[in-house]
Structures are given as structure tokens and as C-alpha cells.
Amino acid sequence: MSFDTNPYLPTAQDYVRDIGESVPLADRGTRLVAAIVDGVIMIIVAAPVIFGLGYLIGSVMGTGVVASFVAQVVGGVAGIGIFLAINGYFLNLNGQTIGKKITNIKIVNEDGTKPEFTHLILYRYGVTWLIGLIPFIGGLYGLVNVLAIFRESRKCLHDDIAKTKVVKA
């Protein structure tokens, strides 16, 4: 036994769980159920708020192209705010939305580490939200995005953009 080292000191090894390939990818069906749960929650919470804002804007601005545009922008921003209010805490804590938490799956970086919250919002969600605003292209992207899950990697396009994957928690 060496007397020049203190046996009670903590090891120099960091105990970050590198899940890498050891944790299996989430099943496509499980991801679908999580997305449906998240969608239902968003509809229940966001629809009354967005319709209320639309009614308020319509009563103040009247009808017309400008009022419609303002209502769409305000509704979109409100939707993003509601999404972050509902899921932001869990996304920041462990890479899960409520639907992912219920179905016991989570978002991780390609190397298995927990993604940064701002990275998730900007790349995984933000890019998809922005592309969705482009007429025709947004709808086409949305279709290709979800169909990409049928590749061997089981990753959607938003996973490729953000360099993330969804695994069993």
C-alpha cells in the first residue's frame, strides 16, 4: 500500500453516464404515442388561448389581411410560448417532453449525453418551426421529417439537424 495517496479522496474519474450505444433506440410506435400525447396536451392548452387571442385581435383590428397576419404571428408566438411553458422544464432537466416522460423515452445527443436546452430549442424545434412557415416547403418538410423515422437509424430529420436521437429512458 502506498502512503503518498489518500485513500479517502474521491477518484479523478467523472461519473457521467455515457449511454452511447448501450441504451437502445426508442421504438417508432413509442415515439408516435409520445408525439400524440404531446399534441393532445398542446391542443387542450393552446387552442383556447390562441382562439381567444384571435378573437381579441379581430375585435380590436377588425377583419382584413393585416388583422389576419397579426393574428397568425401572435398565435404562432403564443404556441411556442405554451410549448415551452408545458415542456421546457422537463426538456431542460432530462431531455423529455411530457409525452416522452409518460412513454419512458428521452432525447440525447448522438454520443449519448444530455443535450443543452438552448441547442434543443434552436436546432431540434426552432429549425422545424421556421421551415414550417414557408408555404408548400413547410408542409413538404413536415412530411419528409416524420417519414425519415423509417430509416434504419430511426431518426427524423429534426434529429439529424440537432444531432440527437431518442432512446429508452
Residue, then its C-alpha position, 0 to 999 in steps of 0.5 A: m500500500s502506498f502512503d503518498t495517496n489518500p485513500y479517502l479522496p474521491t477518484a479523478q474519474d467523472y461519473v457521467r453516464d455515457i449511454g452511447e450505444s448501450v441504451p437502445l433506440a426508442d421504438r417508432g410506435t413509442r415515439l408516435v404515442a409520445a408525439i400524440v400525447d404531446g399534441v393532445i396536451m398542446i391542443i387542450v392548452a393552446a387552442p383556447v388561448i390562441f382562439g381567444l387571442g384571435y378573437l381579441i385581435g379581430s375585435v380590436m383590428g377588425t377583419g382584413v389581411v393585416a388583422s389576419f397576419v397579426a393574428q397568425v404571428v401572435g398565435g404562432v408566438a403564443g404556441i411556442g410560448i405554451f410549448l415551452a411553458i408545458n415542456g421546457y422544464f422537463l426538456n431542460l432537466n432530462g431531455q423529455t417532453i411530457g409525452k416522452k416522460i409518460t412513454n419512458i423515452k428521452i432525447v440525447n445527443e448522438d454520443g449519448t449525453k444530455p443535450e443543452f436546452t438552448h441547442l434543443i430549442l434552436y436546432r431540434y424545434g426552432v429549425t422545424w418551426l421556421i421551415g414550417l412557415i414557408p408555404f408548400i416547403g413547410g408542409l413538404y418538410g413536415l412530411v419528409n421529417v416524420l417519414a425519415i423515422f423509417r430509416e434504419s437509424r430511426k431518426c427524423l430529420h429534426d434529429d439529424i439537424a440537432k444531432t440527437k436521437v431518442v432512446k429508452a429512458 
